[in-house]
Amino acid sequence: MAKKRRPRSDSRKAAFTHMTARNRVAAASLVLVSVVAAAPQAACAASGDLDPSFGSGGKLVTSIGRSSQANGVAVQPDGKIVAVVQARAAGRESFGLTRYDVDGSLDTTFGATGEICAFCRRDGGAFAIAIQPDSRIVAAGYVQERGRGVFAIARFNTDGTPDASFGSGGKVTVRIGSDAAARALSIAPDGKIVAAGVAHVGPGEASLNLVFAVTQFNTGGTLDASFGNHGMVTAPRRWYAVAMGTQVDGKIVGLAVARDGTNVFGLVRFNTDGTLDRSFGSGGKVETRISPGGPAFATSLVIQPDGKIVAAGNGGNGVALVRYNADGTLDRSFGTSGIVTGLPAEGFANAVALQADGKIVIAGGESYDRGFLVARYETDGTLDSSFGIGGKVVTLIGRGAMAAAVVIQSDGKLVVAGACFKHGSWLVALARYL
């Protein structure tokens, strides 16, 4: 698997890295989001303002190795913030985590310095994170084994030490095809761990050999033999996974990108045993063409409490959102027949989260490397004019800043994570908004 390139400004791709046929396995942004209650805003602050109690004026950067970027973020019940990162040091890409106190300072009780590394002796990267109900931390991504990428899952105790009850010393790897990377992660209602991503199957390096891959693990880290083929599912062959969520009934919803580059958002839903849920869409699958014209790229999804599904990415020369009913049909009460495109214009969404009031928050970037883009939408898909300026906020952090993940704290504040270029290297970047 080729090394992941640094973030670049290409709103048409709406992702951290430009994808080639060789590195698609490790390049598509996604992030799990938390659905938590929003709190009233401070009396003198506007919704969307940077939180001055966090970092330096609401922003912070962290240097990890020679170059680093945050790909996912989660908030613990105690308010501490954990980001999963891909960092480069000593000629190696690493699978890492870093944790911050509620004020944005590095939490030195987490490992020795606030930063820890899993699979440290192998190239890899962490792309998704979830916090279990018992506060243990689960991260997913990929590492190299014999020159090929494999799914990599690690679980940590709250102090950052490996959880010895999970896998081998807190770590699990799974080979799927000849090359694979986990891009999404969720905790099922029964506590099982579900990881989804992309795998390369078949001969050669052609992108047409990439497939949507899902694995399910028992709580101890063993593959769940009751799911799919000994804990693994690969389907359908036209798509590869970029995001995934678990419904309250345990069914798994995956968001996919078409391998042939068409401007289509793809959804697939699996039953709890790994079979396609044929009550969803057409035989378990849904394809939504995004127009007008130009490429479209799905990156993230969130499942609403009512079972509706919101998918985000880019299309129509800006941010694209699609909302589906629980059966996979388009929700025609949202946007134009279920689709919102081009708002904000020249922007793209890498992550999506849902407030308790049903409003939708996206995080990503604007073209020309303008900075973190955060926007909020009403439940009908219109931009929320009470948030920022006309529904959006752009935050400059160094150069080339782009957000990859967003999570909503229990007090309603928004935490956004990604990367920026500063002091001659790529740095982990976070911002928190009221």
C-alpha positions as CSV (number, residue, x, y, z in Angstrom):
1,M,0.0,0.0,0.0
2,A,1.5,3.4,-1.0
3,K,2.1,6.0,1.6
4,K,-0.8,8.4,2.1
5,R,-0.1,11.9,0.6
6,R,-0.5,15.0,2.6
7,P,-3.8,17.0,2.4
8,R,-4.4,19.0,-0.7
9,S,-7.0,21.5,-1.9
10,D,-9.2,19.7,-4.3
11,S,-12.9,20.3,-3.5
12,R,-13.9,18.0,-6.3
13,K,-12.4,15.0,-4.4
14,A,-13.7,16.2,-0.9
15,A,-11.1,14.1,0.9
16,F,-7.8,14.6,2.7
17,T,-5.7,13.0,0.0
18,H,-5.7,12.6,-3.7
19,M,-6.4,9.0,-4.6
20,T,-4.5,7.0,-7.1
21,A,-5.3,3.4,-8.1
22,R,-2.6,2.3,-5.7
23,N,-3.4,4.3,-2.6
24,R,-7.2,4.3,-2.7
25,V,-7.2,1.5,-0.1
26,A,-5.8,4.0,2.4
27,A,-7.5,7.2,1.2
28,A,-11.1,8.2,1.9
29,S,-12.1,10.2,4.8
30,L,-14.5,9.1,7.2
31,V,-15.3,9.5,10.8
32,L,-17.8,8.3,13.3
33,V,-19.9,10.9,15.0
34,S,-21.6,11.1,18.3
35,V,-25.2,12.1,18.7
36,V,-25.5,14.0,22.0
37,A,-27.6,16.7,23.5
38,A,-26.9,20.3,22.7
39,A,-26.9,22.9,25.5
40,P,-28.0,26.5,25.5
41,Q,-25.3,28.9,24.2
42,A,-23.5,31.4,26.4
43,A,-25.5,34.6,26.8
44,C,-22.9,36.8,25.0
45,A,-21.6,34.3,22.4
46,A,-22.9,33.6,18.9
47,S,-23.5,30.1,17.7
48,G,-20.4,29.1,15.6
49,D,-17.9,31.4,17.4
50,L,-14.6,29.8,18.4
51,D,-14.5,28.8,22.1
52,P,-12.0,31.0,23.8
53,S,-11.6,28.5,26.7
54,F,-10.0,26.0,24.3
55,G,-6.4,26.0,23.1
56,S,-5.3,29.5,21.9
57,G,-8.5,31.4,21.1
58,G,-10.4,28.2,20.2
59,K,-7.6,26.6,18.1
60,L,-4.6,24.4,18.7
61,V,-2.0,22.5,16.7
62,T,0.1,19.5,17.8
63,S,3.3,18.4,16.2
64,I,3.7,14.6,16.1
65,G,6.8,13.3,14.4
66,R,7.8,15.1,11.2
67,S,4.3,15.3,9.8
68,S,0.9,14.4,11.1
69,Q,-2.8,14.7,10.6
70,A,-5.9,13.8,12.6
71,N,-8.4,11.6,10.9
72,G,-11.0,11.0,13.6
73,V,-12.1,12.5,16.9
74,A,-14.2,11.5,19.9
75,V,-15.2,12.9,23.3
76,Q,-15.1,10.8,26.4
77,P,-17.8,11.1,29.1
78,D,-15.4,13.2,31.2
79,G,-15.0,15.7,28.4
80,K,-11.5,14.7,27.3
81,I,-10.9,14.7,23.6
82,V,-9.2,11.8,21.8
83,A,-8.0,12.1,18.2
84,V,-6.7,9.3,16.0
85,V,-3.8,10.3,13.8
86,Q,-1.4,9.2,11.1
87,A,2.0,10.5,11.7
88,R,5.4,10.2,10.0
89,A,8.6,9.8,12.0
90,A,11.9,8.0,11.3
91,G,10.7,7.2,7.8
92,R,7.6,5.4,9.0
93,E,3.9,6.2,9.0
94,S,2.4,5.3,12.4
95,F,-1.0,4.4,13.8
96,G,-1.4,6.9,16.7
97,L,-3.7,8.5,19.2
98,T,-3.5,11.8,21.1
99,R,-5.6,13.0,24.0
100,Y,-6.4,16.5,25.2
101,D,-7.9,17.8,28.4
102,V,-11.1,19.9,28.2
103,D,-9.1,23.1,27.8
104,G,-7.1,21.7,24.8
105,S,-3.9,21.0,26.7
106,L,-2.2,17.6,26.1
107,D,-3.3,15.1,28.7
108,T,-0.1,13.8,30.1
109,T,-1.9,11.0,31.9
110,F,-2.5,9.4,28.5
111,G,0.7,7.5,27.8
112,A,3.8,9.5,28.8
113,T,3.2,12.7,26.9
114,G,-0.5,12.7,25.8
115,E,0.4,10.6,22.7
116,I,0.5,6.9,22.2
117,C,1.4,4.6,19.2
118,A,-0.1,1.3,18.4
119,F,1.6,-1.1,15.9
120,C,4.6,1.2,16.2
121,R,7.1,-1.0,14.4
122,R,5.0,-1.2,11.2
123,D,3.8,1.4,8.7
124,G,0.2,2.2,9.1
125,G,-2.4,4.8,10.1
126,A,-5.5,5.2,12.3
127,F,-8.7,6.6,10.6
128,A,-11.6,5.9,13.0
129,I,-12.3,6.0,16.7
130,A,-15.2,5.0,19.0
131,I,-15.6,5.2,22.8
132,Q,-17.2,2.2,24.4
133,P,-19.9,2.7,27.1
134,D,-17.2,1.6,29.7
135,S,-14.9,4.4,28.3
136,R,-12.4,2.1,26.7
137,I,-11.1,3.5,23.4
138,V,-11.2,1.6,20.2
139,A,-9.3,2.7,17.1
140,A,-9.3,1.3,13.5
141,G,-7.1,1.8,10.5
142,Y,-4.5,-0.3,8.7
143,V,-0.9,-1.6,9.1
144,Q,1.5,-3.2,6.7
145,E,2.1,-6.9,6.9
146,R,4.6,-8.4,4.4
147,G,4.2,-5.3,2.3
148,R,0.4,-5.4,2.2
149,G,-2.2,-3.5,4.1
150,V,-4.5,-5.3,6.6
151,F,-7.3,-4.1,8.8
152,A,-5.9,-3.1,12.2
153,I,-8.0,-2.6,15.4
154,A,-6.7,-1.6,18.8
155,R,-8.4,-1.1,22.1
156,F,-7.0,0.9,25.0
157,N,-7.8,1.4,28.6
158,T,-8.7,5.0,29.7
159,D,-5.1,5.7,30.6
160,G,-3.9,4.8,27.2
161,T,-2.4,1.4,28.0
162,P,-3.3,-1.5,25.7
163,D,-6.3,-3.5,26.8
164,A,-4.8,-6.9,27.3
165,S,-8.3,-8.5,27.2
166,F,-8.6,-7.6,23.5
167,G,-6.9,-9.6,20.8
168,S,-3.2,-10.1,21.3
169,G,-2.0,-7.4,23.7
170,G,-4.8,-5.1,22.8
171,K,-4.4,-5.4,19.0
172,V,-6.0,-7.4,16.2
173,T,-5.2,-7.5,12.5
174,V,-7.3,-9.1,9.7
175,R,-6.1,-9.8,6.2
176,I,-8.8,-9.3,3.5
177,G,-7.7,-9.8,-0.1
178,S,-4.3,-8.6,-1.0
179,D,-4.5,-5.1,0.5
180,A,-7.0,-3.5,2.9
181,A,-7.7,-0.6,5.2
182,A,-10.4,0.0,7.8
183,R,-12.0,3.4,7.4
184,A,-15.0,3.3,9.7
185,L,-15.8,1.9,13.2
186,S,-18.8,1.5,15.4
187,I,-19.9,-0.3,18.5
188,A,-23.0,-2.4,18.0
189,P,-25.8,-2.4,20.7
190,D,-24.6,-5.8,22.0
191,G,-21.0,-4.4,22.4
192,K,-19.5,-6.1,19.3
193,I,-17.1,-4.0,17.3
194,V,-17.8,-3.4,13.6
195,A,-15.1,-2.1,11.2
196,A,-15.6,-1.3,7.6
197,G,-13.3,-0.2,4.8
198,V,-11.9,-1.2,1.5
199,A,-10.1,-4.3,0.3
200,H,-8.3,-5.2,-2.9
201,V,-9.3,-8.5,-4.3
202,G,-8.5,-10.2,-7.7
203,P,-5.4,-9.8,-9.9
204,G,-3.5,-6.7,-10.6
205,E,-3.7,-3.2,-9.1
206,A,-6.8,-2.0,-10.9
207,S,-9.3,0.1,-8.9
208,L,-12.1,-2.2,-10.3
209,N,-10.8,-4.9,-7.9
210,L,-11.6,-2.8,-4.8
211,V,-14.5,-4.0,-2.7
212,F,-16.6,-2.9,0.3
213,A,-15.3,-4.9,3.3
214,V,-16.9,-5.3,6.7
215,T,-15.6,-7.2,9.7
216,Q,-17.4,-7.8,13.1
217,F,-15.5,-8.7,16.3
218,N,-16.7,-10.2,19.6
219,T,-15.9,-8.0,22.6
220,G,-12.6,-9.9,23.2
221,G,-11.3,-9.2,19.7
222,T,-12.0,-12.5,18.0
223,L,-13.9,-12.5,14.7
224,D,-17.6,-13.1,15.1
225,A,-18.3,-16.4,13.4
226,S,-22.0,-15.6,13.3
227,F,-21.4,-12.7,10.9
228,G,-20.8,-13.3,7.2
229,N,-18.0,-15.6,6.3
230,H,-16.3,-16.2,9.6
231,G,-16.7,-12.6,10.7
232,M,-16.1,-10.9,7.3
233,V,-18.3,-9.6,4.4
234,T,-17.2,-8.2,1.1
235,A,-20.0,-6.7,-1.1
236,P,-20.9,-5.2,-3.5
237,R,-18.1,-5.2,-6.0
238,R,-18.9,-1.8,-7.6
239,W,-18.1,0.2,-4.4
240,Y,-15.8,0.6,-1.5
241,A,-16.6,1.8,2.0
242,V,-15.9,5.3,3.2
243,A,-18.2,5.5,6.2
244,M,-20.5,3.2,8.3
245,G,-22.9,3.3,11.2
246,T,-24.9,0.8,13.3
247,Q,-28.6,1.2,13.8
248,V,-30.3,0.6,17.2
249,D,-31.5,-2.8,15.9
250,G,-27.9,-3.8,15.1
251,K,-28.2,-3.5,11.3
252,I,-25.1,-2.0,9.6
253,V,-25.4,0.9,7.1
254,G,-22.4,1.6,4.9
255,L,-21.7,4.6,2.7
256,A,-19.7,3.8,-0.4
257,V,-18.0,5.4,-3.4
258,A,-18.3,4.0,-6.9
259,R,-15.0,2.6,-8.1
260,D,-15.6,3.9,-11.6
261,G,-15.6,7.5,-10.5
262,T,-19.3,8.2,-11.3
263,N,-21.0,11.0,-9.4
264,V,-23.0,8.5,-7.2
265,F,-23.5,8.2,-3.5
266,G,-24.0,4.5,-2.6
267,L,-25.6,3.0,0.5
268,V,-25.7,-0.7,1.5
269,R,-27.3,-2.2,4.6
270,F,-26.5,-5.5,6.2
271,N,-28.5,-7.6,8.6
272,T,-26.9,-8.6,11.9
273,D,-25.7,-11.9,10.4
274,G,-23.9,-10.0,7.5
275,T,-26.4,-10.8,4.8
276,L,-27.7,-7.9,2.6
277,D,-30.9,-6.5,4.0
278,R,-33.2,-6.8,1.0
279,S,-35.9,-4.7,2.5
280,F,-33.5,-1.7,2.0
281,G,-33.4,0.0,-1.4
282,S,-33.0,-2.5,-4.2
283,G,-31.8,-5.8,-2.8
284,G,-30.0,-4.0,0.1
285,K,-28.4,-1.3,-2.0
286,V,-29.2,2.3,-3.0
287,E,-27.5,4.5,-5.6
288,T,-28.1,8.3,-5.7
289,R,-26.8,10.3,-8.6
290,I,-25.7,13.8,-7.6
291,S,-26.3,16.6,-10.0
292,P,-25.8,19.1,-11.6
293,G,-22.8,17.7,-13.3
294,G,-19.3,17.3,-12.2
295,P,-17.8,14.7,-9.9
296,A,-19.4,13.8,-6.6
297,F,-17.7,12.1,-3.7
298,A,-19.4,10.7,-0.5
299,T,-17.4,10.8,2.7
300,S,-19.5,10.4,5.8
301,L,-22.9,9.5,7.3
302,V,-25.0,9.7,10.4
303,I,-28.1,7.8,11.4
304,Q,-30.9,9.9,13.0
305,P,-32.9,8.6,16.0
306,D,-35.9,8.2,13.7
307,G,-33.9,5.9,11.4
308,K,-33.3,8.3,8.6
309,I,-29.8,8.4,7.2
310,V,-27.9,11.5,6.3
311,A,-24.9,11.1,3.9
312,A,-22.5,14.0,3.2
313,G,-19.7,14.7,0.8
314,N,-19.3,17.0,-2.2
315,G,-21.2,17.5,-5.5
316,G,-22.9,20.2,-7.5
317,N,-19.8,22.4,-7.0
318,G,-20.1,22.5,-3.2
319,V,-21.1,20.5,-0.2
320,A,-23.6,17.7,-1.0
321,L,-26.1,16.2,1.5
322,V,-28.6,13.4,0.9
323,R,-31.2,12.2,3.4
324,Y,-32.8,8.8,3.1
325,N,-35.8,7.3,4.8
326,A,-35.2,4.2,6.9
327,D,-36.1,2.0,3.9
328,G,-33.5,3.7,1.6
329,T,-35.9,5.9,-0.3
330,L,-35.0,9.6,-0.6
331,D,-36.6,11.8,2.0
332,R,-38.4,14.3,-0.1
333,S,-39.0,16.7,2.8
334,F,-35.2,17.4,2.7
335,G,-33.7,19.8,0.2
336,T,-34.8,19.2,-3.4
337,S,-36.3,15.7,-3.3
338,G,-33.9,14.6,-0.6
339,I,-30.7,16.2,-2.0
340,V,-28.9,19.4,-1.1
341,T,-26.0,20.5,-3.4
342,G,-23.7,23.4,-3.7
343,L,-24.2,24.9,-0.2
344,P,-21.8,26.2,0.8
345,A,-20.4,26.6,-2.7
346,E,-16.8,25.7,-3.4
347,G,-16.8,23.6,-0.2
348,F,-16.8,20.0,0.7
349,A,-17.8,17.9,3.7
350,N,-15.5,15.3,5.2
351,A,-17.6,14.6,8.3
352,V,-21.2,15.0,9.5
353,A,-22.8,15.1,13.0
354,L,-26.3,15.5,14.3
355,Q,-27.5,17.8,17.1
356,A,-30.3,16.7,19.4
357,D,-32.6,19.2,17.8
358,G,-32.1,17.5,14.4
359,K,-29.9,20.2,12.9
360,I,-27.0,18.8,10.8
361,V,-23.4,19.9,11.2
362,I,-20.7,19.3,8.6
363,A,-17.0,19.8,8.7
364,G,-14.5,19.9,5.8
365,G,-12.8,22.6,3.8
366,E,-13.1,25.2,1.2
367,S,-11.2,25.3,-2.1
368,Y,-7.9,27.1,-2.3
369,D,-6.9,25.8,1.1
370,R,-8.9,28.5,2.9
371,G,-9.2,26.6,6.2
372,F,-11.6,24.5,8.3
373,L,-15.2,24.8,7.0
374,V,-18.0,24.2,9.4
375,A,-21.6,24.6,8.4
376,R,-25.0,23.9,10.0
377,Y,-28.3,23.0,8.3
378,E,-31.9,23.1,9.4
379,T,-33.9,19.9,9.5
380,D,-35.2,20.7,6.0
381,G,-31.7,21.0,4.5
382,T,-31.5,24.8,4.3
383,L,-28.4,26.5,5.8
384,D,-29.0,27.7,9.4
385,S,-28.6,31.5,9.3
386,S,-28.2,31.6,13.1
387,F,-24.9,29.8,12.8
388,G,-21.7,31.8,11.9
389,I,-22.2,33.9,8.8
390,G,-25.1,32.7,6.7
391,G,-24.8,29.2,8.1
392,K,-21.1,28.6,7.8
393,V,-17.8,29.4,9.5
394,V,-14.3,29.3,8.0
395,T,-11.4,29.0,10.4
396,L,-7.8,29.7,9.3
397,I,-5.2,27.6,11.0
398,G,-1.8,27.8,9.3
399,R,-1.9,27.0,5.6
400,G,-3.9,24.4,3.8
401,A,-6.1,23.5,6.8
402,M,-8.8,21.0,6.2
403,A,-11.1,19.3,8.7
404,A,-11.6,15.5,8.7
405,A,-13.8,14.9,11.7
406,V,-16.4,16.5,13.9
407,V,-18.0,15.5,17.2
408,I,-20.6,17.3,19.4
409,Q,-19.8,17.5,23.1
410,S,-22.5,16.9,25.8
411,D,-22.7,20.7,26.3
412,G,-23.3,21.3,22.6
413,K,-19.9,22.6,21.6
414,L,-18.5,21.3,18.3
415,V,-15.0,19.8,18.2
416,V,-13.4,19.7,14.8
417,A,-10.1,17.9,14.0
418,G,-7.9,17.7,10.9
419,A,-4.5,19.1,9.8
420,C,-2.8,22.3,8.7
421,F,0.6,23.2,7.3
422,K,2.6,25.3,9.7
423,H,6.3,25.7,10.6
424,G,7.3,23.7,7.5
425,S,5.3,20.5,8.3
426,W,1.8,19.1,8.5
427,L,0.4,19.3,12.1
428,V,-2.6,17.9,13.8
429,A,-5.1,20.8,14.1
430,L,-8.2,21.1,16.3
431,A,-10.8,23.8,16.9
432,R,-13.8,24.1,19.2
433,Y,-16.9,26.1,18.5
434,L,-19.7,27.4,20.7
